[in-house]
Amino acid sequence: MVDTLRLKGAIVQNGKTQEEVARNLQMSPKTFYLKMKKRIFDSNEMEKMIDYLKIDDPVSIFFAKEVTFNED
């Protein structure tokens, strides 16, 4: 399960927006938001985000056993 709070942190840390990440993944922002809400991305999407956002520890974000929940 994806830890979306950590993913959002990585997006902000890299000076990107969720819309920019969605475009990089070649999907609409709406699709990206839905995937964030469901906390599920496929392996190709994860790999692209790891590269695009220069994520050093992808396991803590994309394979989190415990997820920090946000009320969004």
C-alpha positions as CSV (number, residue, x, y, z in Angstrom):
1,M,0.0,0.0,0.0
2,V,1.3,3.4,-0.9
3,D,2.0,5.9,1.9
4,T,0.5,8.9,0.1
5,L,1.7,11.4,2.8
6,R,5.3,10.4,2.1
7,L,4.7,10.5,-1.6
8,K,3.2,14.0,-1.3
9,G,6.2,15.0,0.8
10,A,8.6,13.7,-2.0
11,I,6.6,15.7,-4.6
12,V,6.8,18.9,-2.5
13,Q,10.5,18.3,-1.6
14,N,11.3,18.2,-5.3
15,G,9.4,21.4,-6.1
16,K,6.8,19.6,-8.2
17,T,3.0,19.5,-8.1
18,Q,0.8,16.5,-8.3
19,E,-0.3,17.8,-11.7
20,E,3.3,17.8,-12.9
21,V,3.7,14.2,-11.7
22,A,0.5,13.2,-13.4
23,R,1.7,14.7,-16.7
24,N,5.1,12.9,-16.3
25,L,3.1,9.6,-15.9
26,Q,1.1,10.5,-18.9
27,M,-2.2,10.5,-17.1
28,S,-4.8,13.1,-16.2
29,P,-4.6,14.8,-12.8
30,K,-8.0,13.3,-12.0
31,T,-6.6,9.8,-12.6
32,F,-3.6,10.5,-10.5
33,Y,-5.8,11.8,-7.6
34,L,-7.9,8.7,-7.8
35,K,-4.8,6.4,-7.7
36,M,-3.6,8.5,-4.7
37,K,-7.0,8.0,-3.0
38,K,-6.9,4.3,-3.6
39,R,-3.2,4.2,-2.6
40,I,-2.4,2.0,-5.6
41,F,0.0,2.5,-8.5
42,D,1.3,-0.1,-11.0
43,S,5.0,-1.0,-11.1
44,N,5.8,1.2,-14.2
45,E,4.2,4.2,-12.5
46,M,6.2,3.6,-9.4
47,E,9.4,3.3,-11.3
48,K,8.7,6.6,-13.2
49,M,8.0,8.4,-10.0
50,I,11.1,7.0,-8.3
51,D,13.2,8.4,-11.2
52,Y,11.3,11.7,-11.6
53,L,11.2,12.5,-7.9
54,K,14.7,11.0,-7.2
55,I,13.3,8.9,-4.3
56,D,16.1,7.3,-2.4
57,D,14.0,4.9,-0.3
58,P,11.0,3.8,-2.5
59,V,10.1,0.8,-0.2
60,S,9.0,3.2,2.6
61,I,6.6,5.0,0.2
62,F,5.4,2.3,-2.2
63,F,5.4,-0.8,0.0
64,A,4.5,0.7,3.4
65,K,3.1,-1.8,5.9
66,E,1.8,1.0,8.0
67,V,0.4,4.0,6.3
68,T,0.0,7.5,7.8
69,F,-3.6,8.4,7.1
70,N,-4.8,11.9,6.1
71,E,-8.4,12.9,6.4
72,D,-8.4,14.2,2.7
